[in-house]
Amino acid sequence: MNFPARRLIAPCWRPIVVALFFVLIPAGITQAISADEAARQEKLKAELVQVEADIAKNSQLLSAKQKESASLKRDVDVLNYQIATAKLKIREKQLEIQRLGTDIVKKEVTVRDLNQKIEAEKQSLAELLRKTREMDNTSVVEAALKGDNMSDVFADLNAFNYIQGSLHNSFGAIKQTRSDTEVQKSGLENRRDASIDAKAAIERENKKVQALEVEKQDLLKLSKNQESNYKRILADRQKKRSEILSALFSLRDTKAIPFEQALAYAKEAAGKTGVRPAFILAIMTQETNLGANVGTCNRPGDPEKKSWKNIMKPSRDIEPYLRITKALGIAPDTMPLSCPQGSGYGGAMGPSQFIPSTWELYEDRIASVTGHNPPNPWVAEDAFAATSLYLMDLGAAGSTYSAESRAAGKYYAGSRWATAGKSYSNSVMAISERIQNNIDFLNN
């Protein structure tokens, strides 16, 4: 028995309706916000505004108090203001985390719904494609020769065209939904980063409060008749300040520089890149102990196997290395370079440990920071600028905990930053905190 062609396509109307249903759904999925949740958000916003105003006011009072002549009372007052400011900052971040928590949950639900929508649209699309293939296998001529009513044949043709239109719409819906999903995922990651940053800030401020409270209690133990003890405390502070400033960063084959000068280089680079000075110093400490360990290959007297000719990747770094040393007027055979590690290549140069091919990519930008043209990878100021520029390109200019942690991981492990670079990143962030504490002490 011969069935009309339209019977072969009758089941296709169900997927057409399904596909059109998904096409008609708005691309952006919105989450209804209850009246209670909206009220809670407004309350959090109002409290956050008040806390920010209190921080600004307290900072002004602190600044005014610090300008007064040194005295026991003045120092206690300063510590009280600093403690109060730190506690306000903690509350500010706690409020931020509360707001972010709600946003993160909403974003997670939206991403989940969008992923479900994509899967449903894929199933609908697959059904439409299957029915299209069935219709392609039944030609119009074949249907007419079988004696089918021509009106039925043309009805089937209209249905075929309708299916093709639905296919086009379904492809478009999937593409738009995928785009919406990526936007929502990006927003979710940003909120998670912000939550990590807020928690790191709370931890930092809590440590500050604890240290300030200890210092405050030490001062309160002194009576007004113990002026000599107060003078001793001032002398101890000055001694610590001098020790920090005079701490030498021993740069191999360059003149050793004190912390004060290294900090000046980091601040100079930070002014051009936006990367935090303490973070720049932390990376260079992790990499080469601020230049003390710039490599044990290619030094005068080293065997031939340690020569630049044998440790660098020939196709990548030898020619750039020769161009760099020639432009600087230095002998390529006597400059210290990193030795190969494992099955890899060596040849990284100076405190920032840039390989020659990468240094060439940054030369013009380094020169714009330091004014040295050509810049020298073994000169501290140029090395600081190079590290800062590279960190900026890796996203560290945001100066948030998450941005710096991610940049440190990428500095070490590239695309594998989240796994292979995790330990390196943790070490850098710990060093950065210690250096920042020294900087804060100097600033105060």
GUKENU-952357 format. One line per field, with one value per residue (C-alpha): residue in one letter; z, y, x; residue number from 1. Coordinates in steps of 0.001 Angstrom, whole numbers. Example, Ala and Ser with C-alpha at 12.3 -4.5 7.8 and 13.67 -1.06 7.14 Angstrom:
aa <- [A;S]
w <- [7800;7140]
v <- [-4500;-1060]
u <- [12300;13670]
i <- [1;2]
END
This chain:
aa <- [M;N;F;P;A;R;R;L;I;A;P;C;W;R;P;I;V;V;A;L;F;F;V;L;I;P;A;G;I;T;Q;A;I;S;A;D;E;A;A;R;Q;E;K;L;K;A;E;L;V;Q;V;E;A;D;I;A;K;N;S;Q;L;L;S;A;K;Q;K;E;S;A;S;L;K;R;D;V;D;V;L;N;Y;Q;I;A;T;A;K;L;K;I;R;E;K;Q;L;E;I;Q;R;L;G;T;D;I;V;K;K;E;V;T;V;R;D;L;N;Q;K;I;E;A;E;K;Q;S;L;A;E;L;L;R;K;T;R;E;M;D;N;T;S;V;V;E;A;A;L;K;G;D;N;M;S;D;V;F;A;D;L;N;A;F;N;Y;I;Q;G;S;L;H;N;S;F;G;A;I;K;Q;T;R;S;D;T;E;V;Q;K;S;G;L;E;N;R;R;D;A;S;I;D;A;K;A;A;I;E;R;E;N;K;K;V;Q;A;L;E;V;E;K;Q;D;L;L;K;L;S;K;N;Q;E;S;N;Y;K;R;I;L;A;D;R;Q;K;K;R;S;E;I;L;S;A;L;F;S;L;R;D;T;K;A;I;P;F;E;Q;A;L;A;Y;A;K;E;A;A;G;K;T;G;V;R;P;A;F;I;L;A;I;M;T;Q;E;T;N;L;G;A;N;V;G;T;C;N;R;P;G;D;P;E;K;K;S;W;K;N;I;M;K;P;S;R;D;I;E;P;Y;L;R;I;T;K;A;L;G;I;A;P;D;T;M;P;L;S;C;P;Q;G;S;G;Y;G;G;A;M;G;P;S;Q;F;I;P;S;T;W;E;L;Y;E;D;R;I;A;S;V;T;G;H;N;P;P;N;P;W;V;A;E;D;A;F;A;A;T;S;L;Y;L;M;D;L;G;A;A;G;S;T;Y;S;A;E;S;R;A;A;G;K;Y;Y;A;G;S;R;W;A;T;A;G;K;S;Y;S;N;S;V;M;A;I;S;E;R;I;Q;N;N;I;D;F;L;N;N]
w <- [0;-1000;1604;571;1087;3751;6042;6085;7527;9858;13034;12236;13397;17041;16901;14883;17730;20272;18289;17909;21635;22408;19793;21344;24859;25630;25366;28813;31708;34573;38190;40126;43232;46221;48099;51183;49170;47565;50991;52321;49413;50014;53711;52882;50394;52956;55614;53123;52233;55943;56559;53603;54965;58409;56837;55009;58176;60289;57701;57864;61658;61496;59007;61223;64346;62634;61910;65611;67513;68771;72247;74148;73950;70290;69465;71387;69572;66216;67035;68065;64744;62824;64674;64119;60403;60048;61775;59504;56472;57786;58120;54625;53174;55217;53721;50266;50774;51880;48728;46531;48069;46778;43361;43033;43789;41181;38581;39257;38769;35552;34121;35005;33314;30212;29964;30239;27532;25221;25709;24979;21858;20685;21040;19110;16421;16100;15619;12957;11091;11179;9758;7086;5951;5782;3514;1337;686;-775;-3905;-5286;-8665;-6981;-4943;-8062;-10100;-7313;-8036;-4915;-4977;-6114;-3406;-857;-2555;-2393;1185;1970;204;2359;5428;4238;3804;7245;8742;7037;8484;11925;11504;10809;13864;16045;14970;15819;19211;20187;19113;21105;24173;24105;23930;26875;28822;28323;29508;32631;33308;33019;35467;37846;37762;38418;41474;42763;42344;44206;47044;47240;47279;50051;52206;51656;52671;55867;56760;56107;58207;61049;61222;61214;64103;66132;65592;66394;69556;70780;70080;71775;74939;75075;75011;77606;80016;80100;82612;82134;84327;81929;79256;78992;78081;75462;73968;73895;71925;69455;69135;68495;65743;64122;64355;62627;59943;59325;59171;56552;54449;54610;53858;50777;47720;46406;42618;41103;38883;39737;42668;45642;46302;49522;49960;49614;46110;45102;46313;44288;41149;41891;42438;39191;37288;39142;38097;34447;34757;37787;39292;43078;44113;46820;44248;41790;44555;45592;42078;41734;45184;44203;40823;41723;45313;43797;41502;43855;41825;38173;36871;37080;33381;30881;33583;33071;33595;33106;30929;27291;27990;30055;27231;25731;22539;24220;26743;24666;22239;18952;16792;19385;21537;20137;17526;19906;22588;20198;19127;22769;23855;20712;21224;24846;23893;26222;25592;25096;26596;30095;31104;33680;32363;33829;33248;31624;33947;33158;29436;28845;27771;29758;28856;31017;31778;34831;37896;35899;34176;30710;27838;24984;22553;25156;26231;22639;22564;25622;24856;23543;26409;29008;27495;27785;31551;32459;29651;29000;25294;24815;28198;29916;31381;33974;35228;38217;37100;33669;35214;37563;34619;32556;35348;35977;32292;31988;35138;33766;30615;32844;34545;37807;37408;39246;42493;43905;45578;42871;40007;41526;42483;38954;37393;39590;38515;34843;35305;36316;34513;31681;30768;33570;36185;38150;38747;38111;39183;42440;44801;43158;43421;47121;47847;45974;47779;51168;50235;48955;52312;54224;51893;52082;55887;55652;53209;55513;58449;56493;55391;58994]
v <- [0;3400;6150;9789;11672;13880;10836;10535;14005;14205;13549;16510;19022;18204;19198;22291;23454;22594;24464;27526;27430;27707;30388;32511;32325;35572;35030;36513;34557;36837;35829;37196;39064;38849;41965;40744;40209;43646;45226;43340;44553;48161;47851;46483;49300;51932;50456;50239;53924;54829;52673;54261;57716;56706;55433;58727;60738;58563;58807;62617;62574;60152;62337;65392;63510;62202;65785;66625;66574;63164;62331;59359;60566;61429;57945;56238;58388;57523;53822;54189;55843;53184;50387;52028;52487;48877;47633;49795;48337;44854;45703;47209;43959;41868;43829;43386;39615;39475;41277;39165;35963;36669;37727;34591;32310;34126;33882;30176;29539;31589;29728;26398;27378;28587;25326;23363;25556;24851;21083;21260;23344;20821;17981;19947;20769;17112;16122;18794;17622;14013;14956;17068;14058;11974;14553;14799;11058;11525;13653;15724;13895;10499;11540;12879;9696;7602;9361;11503;14480;17484;19642;17181;17303;21098;21005;18766;21217;24039;21908;21237;24961;25552;23007;24695;28035;26433;25000;28466;29864;27001;27528;31208;30439;28112;30666;33448;31258;30262;33938;34715;31828;33136;36595;35113;32894;35901;37833;34869;34639;38376;38080;35079;37029;39966;37634;36213;39745;40824;37807;38489;42132;41056;38738;41521;44061;41568;41049;44807;45250;42565;44188;47662;46437;44945;48198;50193;48056;48505;52277;52236;50426;53539;56202;59905;59629;57184;59659;58021;54718;56489;57950;54444;53252;56066;55130;51485;52576;54674;51768;49439;52031;52353;48568;48289;51086;49761;46126;45358;43650;42001;42151;39871;41694;45037;47372;46240;48535;49212;48535;52245;52301;49034;50424;53573;51460;49493;52697;54141;51058;50993;54567;53490;50129;50255;47116;47336;47947;45247;42726;43631;43185;39880;38418;39423;38022;34725;34633;35546;36786;40278;39472;37495;34310;35260;32036;29881;29451;31459;33031;33625;30317;28142;25013;25113;23105;26087;28567;30521;28569;25326;26290;28428;27265;27946;28811;31160;32910;32848;35572;37863;37356;38392;41471;42481;42139;43870;46848;47121;46769;43797;40447;37625;35073;36597;37543;35225;33257;30678;27047;24558;22838;19222;18756;22467;25327;28015;31495;33694;37027;39224;39805;39556;36287;37178;34966;37004;36628;37908;40771;42014;42159;44464;46614;49670;49623;49219;52172;54288;53564;53993;56181;53705;52993;50228;48818;46346;43108;43004;46557;46628;49556;48023;44610;46108;47826;44612;42584;45274;45487;41730;41557;44314;42247;39306;41374;42359;46076;45569;45181;42864;39598;37466;39452;39315;35654;34744;36869;35235;31792;32808;34386;30944;28401;30196;28605;26026;28797;27340;24016;24075;27718;27434;26825;29564;31983;31230;31856;35171;36400;35579;37445;40347;40628;40790;43454;45464;45420;46955;49586;50432;50760;53193;55185;55512]
u <- [0;1353;1145;978;4218;2651;2287;6053;6352;3354;5415;7650;5029;5711;9435;8507;6287;8995;11647;9478;8733;12429;12954;10209;11709;13601;17373;18092;16593;15624;15195;12279;13333;11048;10001;11902;15090;14803;14363;17381;19500;18453;19298;22751;23350;22349;24626;27488;27094;27200;30298;32104;31266;32596;35828;36348;35678;37965;40746;40575;40791;43709;45567;45097;46235;49389;50459;50573;53851;54915;53665;52345;48739;49039;50369;47568;45012;46598;46414;42764;41934;43840;42055;38667;39394;40493;37328;35177;36937;36231;32533;32569;33897;31472;28583;30073;30295;26637;25548;27807;26460;22962;24261;26405;23444;21329;24078;24582;20840;20823;23836;22237;18946;20757;22704;19438;17943;20880;20475;16740;17370;19976;17469;14849;17387;18400;14736;14265;17377;16166;12763;14437;16453;13259;11606;14707;14405;10886;11114;8227;8380;8216;5194;3393;4083;2570;-727;-840;-3116;-1040;-2541;-1134;2287;2396;1155;4113;6429;5086;5707;9275;9910;8430;10829;13784;12721;12437;15935;17290;15543;16758;20382;20026;18467;21324;23923;22224;21759;25418;26366;24069;25596;29141;28075;26480;29522;31821;29654;29675;33490;33779;31545;33480;36739;35215;34198;37741;39161;36790;37706;41431;40901;39113;41988;44513;42598;42118;45872;46344;43890;45669;49080;47770;46070;49350;51173;48421;48586;52349;51893;49123;51434;53590;52661;53182;56271;57877;58826;62216;60538;58460;61623;63048;60009;60503;64166;63234;60842;63522;65958;63497;62889;66626;67026;64305;65742;69281;68443;70511;69124;72259;72038;74659;77155;75549;75983;73908;70964;69046;65334;64629;66105;64436;61124;61729;62258;59084;57104;58457;57315;53992;53290;53426;51668;49362;50916;51355;55015;54966;53730;56505;59086;57488;57684;61332;62087;60490;62227;65810;65832;65861;68752;70964;70392;70305;71835;74928;75615;77711;79897;83629;85415;82322;82765;81687;78535;77311;77927;75024;75678;74619;71914;69523;66871;68702;65700;64220;66812;70348;69911;67940;70625;73379;71403;70782;74428;75699;73372;74564;78231;78803;80446;77912;80317;80500;76942;75308;72324;69968;70886;68491;66034;65236;64677;64035;66265;68085;69248;66980;68633;69016;66802;63568;64634;63362;64491;66061;63143;60670;62978;63092;59284;59333;62397;60553;58047;60812;62647;59482;59394;63081;64368;67191;67521;68405;67350;69662;68212;71025;70322;67968;65789;65179;64475;61867;60173;60168;58571;55961;55001;54685;52551;50329;49793;48831;46117;47841;47101;43813;45815;43138;44081;42453;44033;47515;47233;46145;48914;51568;50376;50501;53956;55214;53024;51217;47891;48335;48285;45360;47168;50918;51198;49223;52160;54216;51293;50737;54408;54398;51282;52856;56051;53966;52177;55475;56854;53622;53861;57341;56089;53171;55552;57696;54655;53465]
i <- [1;2;3;4;5;6;7;8;9;10;11;12;13;14;15;16;17;18;19;20;21;22;23;24;25;26;27;28;29;30;31;32;33;34;35;36;37;38;39;40;41;42;43;44;45;46;47;48;49;50;51;52;53;54;55;56;57;58;59;60;61;62;63;64;65;66;67;68;69;70;71;72;73;74;75;76;77;78;79;80;81;82;83;84;85;86;87;88;89;90;91;92;93;94;95;96;97;98;99;100;101;102;103;104;105;106;107;108;109;110;111;112;113;114;115;116;117;118;119;120;121;122;123;124;125;126;127;128;129;130;131;132;133;134;135;136;137;138;139;140;141;142;143;144;145;146;147;148;149;150;151;152;153;154;155;156;157;158;159;160;161;162;163;164;165;166;167;168;169;170;171;172;173;174;175;176;177;178;179;180;181;182;183;184;185;186;187;188;189;190;191;192;193;194;195;196;197;198;199;200;201;202;203;204;205;206;207;208;209;210;211;212;213;214;215;216;217;218;219;220;221;222;223;224;225;226;227;228;229;230;231;232;233;234;235;236;237;238;239;240;241;242;243;244;245;246;247;248;249;250;251;252;253;254;255;256;257;258;259;260;261;262;263;264;265;266;267;268;269;270;271;272;273;274;275;276;277;278;279;280;281;282;283;284;285;286;287;288;289;290;291;292;293;294;295;296;297;298;299;300;301;302;303;304;305;306;307;308;309;310;311;312;313;314;315;316;317;318;319;320;321;322;323;324;325;326;327;328;329;330;331;332;333;334;335;336;337;338;339;340;341;342;343;344;345;346;347;348;349;350;351;352;353;354;355;356;357;358;359;360;361;362;363;364;365;366;367;368;369;370;371;372;373;374;375;376;377;378;379;380;381;382;383;384;385;386;387;388;389;390;391;392;393;394;395;396;397;398;399;400;401;402;403;404;405;406;407;408;409;410;411;412;413;414;415;416;417;418;419;420;421;422;423;424;425;426;427;428;429;430;431;432;433;434;435;436;437;438;439;440;441;442;443;444]
END
